[in-house]
Amino acid sequence: MGFNLGTAFSSHPAELVVFALIVVLAVPVVGLIWVLASWYLAARLNPANLREAVAGRHILVTGASKGLGKAIAIELAKSGASVTLFARGQAALDQAVSEVRSAVLKDEQIIQGFSVDLSDYDSVAKAVASLRDHKSGLPYWVIANAGAAQPGFLADQLPTKEQPSAVQTQINSNYYTATNIVMAVLAACKASAPAAANGESGPLKIGLTHEQSKQLPAKFIFVSSAMSVLAFIGYSSYAASKHALRGFVDAIRTELMPYSVDVHQYLPANMATAGFEEEEKLKPKITAQIEGAGNMQAPEVAAKWLLAGVVNGRYCIANDAIVELARVSVNGAGPRPNFLAEVAATPLLALIFTSWSMIMRGEILTYFKKKSD
Ligand SMILES: NC(=O)c1ccc[n+]([C@@H]2O[C@H](COP(=O)([O-])OP(=O)(O)OC[C@H]3O[C@@H](n4cnc5c(N)ncnc54)[C@H](OP(=O)(O)O)[C@@H]3O)[C@@H](O)[C@H]2O)c1
């Protein structure tokens, strides 16, 4: 005699309810565990895979004189890549170039630095164009990392006669620094086969001919922030600039598809860099309280998480579990590494972030009842 599930449940309705509850609760939990396990595994960097991807290639890293950018440049040099570093301050750039050079595997790797203000399109276009005529050539990967956070309450960041608002300066620091490098690379591609501009060398796809597209990098990698998926008090100007960047990256990823250019974005949480030290001087106490003190990564570790994510084929790369869960919640039109697990985890994520938002509200109201800032 066979076992009949329907008959078993119709004679024991309470068991059916318990079974349904177990399924309803277990599926999101399994989904969540799956999402986190897959995220953790994608952050393991296999040095051989990185070497295979970048050895003998030329990689441009912006904001590479300090912090995360410098750590990425050193990791790439260790893996056999030639690296071009862009940043403004000459002294820090010279120091970084010498540190990156001392990490190379082979003497023929080119390590060079250019002092460029990435928020100024003309300067960026000139610097990228000069690479075309240089031995290094145009880059195989572009890593748009330059940026800075200027936390504070918006009421303290309004424009004055002496200076623009933080909304403006943050857009310059975090959005234009990235969009300018992409536009400068596209301009260099167009200039590489100028006759194509009037359609003489074949049809245009995404504004470029096939000949011009040969100069496109294989990858654009953007350093955004946890603040592009989770925003709160004290980060209105910064979060807006990184959200703008995320929108740009989501769109340009699809725009570059016809020429098979890969796009990735990194959403790091706090890293122990010079930039973070500057940020701390401006940060309201309530902002620091909500952020919490935990999980501060060294830039060298954060650089490995980024490169592991790139090599392991992740589009959005997070170096913090909560940020990965926030990414799943607001993924939008980007690819999902684990579609079924992410769908299964969604009800639990809604619960987690609703609770988080209620706790944050309580923290803010309690803080300002007791203190002024
Ligand atoms: N540290 C964190 O906790 C954290 C968290 C999330 C996201 N991030 C993001 O990660 C990236 C790197 O941050 P970090 O902490 O490593 O910063 P950092 O230590 O201050 O280094 C920033 C680098 O960018 C360069 N830079 C800044 N503005 C530039 C401009 N307009 N033109 C050219 N170069 C410019 C800086 O050099 P010059 O000033 O000499 O130009 C420096 O080389 C940024 O996009 C940041 O928003 C950081």
The ligand as an SDF file (V2000), in Angstrom:
LIG
                    3D

 48 52  0  0  0  0  0  0  0  0999 V2000
   37.3500   54.4120    2.3510 N   0  0  0  0  0  0  0  0  0  0  0  0
   36.0840   54.0400    2.4790 C   0  0  0  0  0  0  0  0  0  0  0  0
   35.6270   53.7590    3.5800 O   0  0  0  0  0  0  0  0  0  0  0  0
   35.2000   53.9350    1.2530 C   0  0  0  0  0  0  0  0  0  0  0  0
   33.9440   53.3290    1.3910 C   0  0  0  0  0  0  0  0  0  0  0  0
   33.1310   53.2080    0.2790 C   0  0  0  0  0  0  0  0  0  0  0  0
   33.5540   53.6600   -0.9530 C   0  0  0  0  0  0  0  0  0  0  0  0
   34.7630   54.2440   -1.0690 N   0  0  0  0  0  0  0  0  0  0  0  0
   35.1690   54.7000   -2.4020 C   0  0  0  0  0  0  0  0  0  0  0  0
   36.3750   54.0600   -2.7520 O   0  0  0  0  0  0  0  0  0  0  0  0
   37.1400   54.9110   -3.6160 C   0  0  0  0  0  0  0  0  0  0  0  0
   38.5460   55.0420   -3.0490 C   0  0  0  0  0  0  0  0  0  0  0  0
   38.4520   55.5860   -1.7530 O   0  0  0  0  0  0  0  0  0  0  0  0
   39.6890   55.6680   -0.7610 P   0  0  0  0  0  0  0  0  0  0  0  0
   39.1280   55.5690    0.5990 O   0  0  0  0  0  0  0  0  0  0  0  0
   40.7690   54.7790   -1.2080 O   0  0  0  0  0  0  0  0  0  0  0  0
   40.1010   57.1960   -0.9870 O   0  0  0  0  0  0  0  0  0  0  0  0
   41.5220   57.9430   -0.7660 P   0  0  0  0  0  0  0  0  0  0  0  0
   42.3890   57.2100    0.1730 O   0  0  0  0  0  0  0  0  0  0  0  0
   41.1740   59.3600   -0.4270 O   0  0  0  0  0  0  0  0  0  0  0  0
   42.1190   57.9220   -2.2310 O   0  0  0  0  0  0  0  0  0  0  0  0
   41.4240   58.5750   -3.2490 C   0  0  0  0  0  0  0  0  0  0  0  0
   42.2620   58.6330   -4.4940 C   0  0  0  0  0  0  0  0  0  0  0  0
   41.5230   59.3010   -5.5120 O   0  0  0  0  0  0  0  0  0  0  0  0
   42.2780   60.4210   -5.9940 C   0  0  0  0  0  0  0  0  0  0  0  0
   41.3290   61.4550   -6.4130 N   0  0  0  0  0  0  0  0  0  0  0  0
   40.2900   61.9660   -5.7030 C   0  0  0  0  0  0  0  0  0  0  0  0
   39.6590   62.8970   -6.4390 N   0  0  0  0  0  0  0  0  0  0  0  0
   40.2970   62.9650   -7.6220 C   0  0  0  0  0  0  0  0  0  0  0  0
   40.1380   63.7510   -8.7890 C   0  0  0  0  0  0  0  0  0  0  0  0
   39.1720   64.6770   -8.8850 N   0  0  0  0  0  0  0  0  0  0  0  0
   40.9760   63.5720   -9.8100 N   0  0  0  0  0  0  0  0  0  0  0  0
   41.9810   62.6470   -9.7250 C   0  0  0  0  0  0  0  0  0  0  0  0
   42.1740   61.8810   -8.6660 N   0  0  0  0  0  0  0  0  0  0  0  0
   41.3590   62.0460   -7.6130 C   0  0  0  0  0  0  0  0  0  0  0  0
   43.1680   60.7930   -4.8060 C   0  0  0  0  0  0  0  0  0  0  0  0
   44.3310   61.5180   -5.1640 O   0  0  0  0  0  0  0  0  0  0  0  0
   44.3800   63.1200   -5.2200 P   0  0  0  0  0  0  0  0  0  0  0  0
   43.5280   63.6150   -4.0940 O   0  0  0  0  0  0  0  0  0  0  0  0
   45.8060   63.4780   -5.1220 O   0  0  0  0  0  0  0  0  0  0  0  0
   43.8010   63.4690   -6.5310 O   0  0  0  0  0  0  0  0  0  0  0  0
   43.5420   59.4150   -4.3010 C   0  0  0  0  0  0  0  0  0  0  0  0
   44.5330   58.8460   -5.1240 O   0  0  0  0  0  0  0  0  0  0  0  0
   36.3600   56.2180   -3.7020 C   0  0  0  0  0  0  0  0  0  0  0  0
   35.5760   56.2190   -4.8710 O   0  0  0  0  0  0  0  0  0  0  0  0
   35.4570   56.1820   -2.4810 C   0  0  0  0  0  0  0  0  0  0  0  0
   34.2820   56.9360   -2.6310 O   0  0  0  0  0  0  0  0  0  0  0  0
   35.5960   54.4010    0.0000 C   0  0  0  0  0  0  0  0  0  0  0  0
  1  2  1  0
  2  3  2  0
  2  4  1  0
  4  5  1  0
  4 48  2  0
  5  6  2  0
  6  7  1  0
  7  8  2  0
  8  9  1  0
  8 48  1  0
  9 10  1  0
  9 46  1  0
 10 11  1  0
 11 12  1  0
 11 44  1  0
 12 13  1  0
 13 14  1  0
 14 15  2  0
 14 16  1  0
 14 17  1  0
 17 18  1  0
 18 19  2  0
 18 20  1  0
 18 21  1  0
 21 22  1  0
 22 23  1  0
 23 24  1  0
 23 42  1  0
 24 25  1  0
 25 26  1  0
 25 36  1  0
 26 27  1  0
 26 35  1  0
 27 28  2  0
 28 29  1  0
 29 30  1  0
 29 35  2  0
 30 31  1  0
 30 32  2  0
 32 33  1  0
 33 34  2  0
 34 35  1  0
 36 37  1  0
 36 42  1  0
 37 38  1  0
 38 39  2  0
 38 40  1  0
 38 41  1  0
 42 43  1  0
 44 45  1  0
 44 46  1  0
 46 47  1  0
M  CHG  2   8   1  16  -1
M  END
$$$$
